[in-house]
Amino acid sequence: MRINTEKLAALTALPDEKMWAQIREIASGHGISLPEKCPDSKTMSDIRSAASGGAKINLAEAIRVINRYKKGES
């Protein structure tokens, strides 16, 4: 999978609510259902940090954070 770093940077620059809406839209396009309610600011910061590491993007960590949120563990 090729990651468009410009789009990823634009995504992570959005305010939490808008970023979460975009993440939900992307996930939905891949058959993944995420809660409508935006995670707390700590969880969003963790997602943003994992996804904005430049050459060291850690999407696996971003997925782990989102999965914890889905399970109510955030």
N, C-alpha and C positions, 0 to 999 in steps of 0.2 A: 504494500500500500504506500503510495506516495503522498506525503504531507505537504500541503501548500502552506509554507511558513508565513506568507503574507496574510492569508485568510485566518490562520490560527492567531497571529498577532492582533488582527482586527477583532477577532472573537474575544480574546482575553482582555482587550482594552475596553470592552463594553461594561456598563454598570451591571451589578449582580443579576438583577431581574431580567434584563435583556439578554445577558449571556446565558442564563439558565433557559430562557425561552428558545434560544438558538440551539443549545445543546439538546433540548427535548425534541425540537424539530428534526435535527440530524439523526438522533437516536430512533425516532419514529419512522424515518425513512428506511431504517435498517431493521424494522420490526421489533424495536426495543421500546417498552413503555416505561417512562419515568414519571414520578409524582409531579403534579402541576405546581405544587407549592415550592417556591425557591428555597434551597437550603440556607442555613444560617451563614453569616458572613465568614466564620472560620472555615466552614466546609467549602464555600466558594473560593476563599483564599487558597485553600489546599488544592482545589481543582485548577485554579489559575496558575499556581506555582508549578504544578506538575506538567501543565500544558504549555508553559511559556519558557521552558528552559533552553531555548535556542537550539543549538546542536545536540543538546542532551535532553530533548523532549522525552518525558516519561509518561506515555499514554497509559501504560499498564497501571501506574500509580493513580492516574486520574480515574481510571475505571474502578480501581479498588475504593477510592473515596466515594464515588457515585454509588457503588454497590452498598457500602456501609450506610449511606444516606437512605437508600431504598429500604434497607432492613431496619431503619430507625436507630442505628447505632452511632450516629454522628454526634 
